[in-house]
Amino acid sequence: MNIVFLAGASGNTQFWNSLIAQLPHNYTKQVIAYPGFHGVATDPDIHSFNDLSNYVLAQIQQPSILIAQSMGGIFAIAAALQKSDLVKGLVLIATSGGINLDRFQVQDWRQFYQQAYIEYPDWFVTTKVDYEQNLPDVEIETLLIWGNQDPISPIEVGQYLNQILQKSELYIVEGGNHQLAEQCADEVGIQINDYLKKLERN
């Protein structure tokens, strides 16, 4: 089985290194880089968030478990909806999952992001993707991992996704912030390993 890693808005593929080290060797690991982000060459065919989403989904060509951080979760949900035959599992970490966050008390990360990554295309922060009405159709075993000290994606978002995703479980990392998949890789790894064993039993 293949595990696909989808980074957040920074596009930093190295974000996953600590977590990958915690996961079983019998799984192949595929870290998808985003053209135009974090030192990756641009792609002349990518001009919008939708183009990038299509690019990411095109990289998923075998049965896979998706592990997604933050904005990467939007790609993961798109894949779950459009490539349900290949997506065998979902791990969503501190993400919106493509829902409208206006109802939640979330910290607006966009201004900081645009200052920190001035060379990145602005459509990554201006996009308005809404998969909310489609989420009840996702019938994939899903592990939700949130930190209780994350102002960007507070645990209320994870709790909401836990309600509308039919086959989901929510795990909360005490003291975890938005970078918990990297900073708490040991704890997150334990949860994902348990989840992988559950999938294998099923």
NORUR-V149425 format. One record per helix or strand of 2 or more residues. SS is the DSSP state (H for helix, E for strand). FROM is the first residue (numbers start at 1). TO is the last residue. If there is no record, write none. Layout:
ss=SS from=FROM to=TO
ss=SS from=FROM to=TO
This chain:
ss=E from=2 to=6
ss=H from=13 to=20
ss=E from=28 to=32
ss=H from=49 to=58
ss=E from=64 to=69
ss=H from=72 to=82
ss=E from=87 to=93
ss=H from=110 to=116
ss=H from=123 to=126
ss=H from=132 to=137
ss=E from=142 to=147
ss=H from=155 to=164
ss=E from=168 to=173
ss=H from=180 to=183
ss=H from=185 to=201
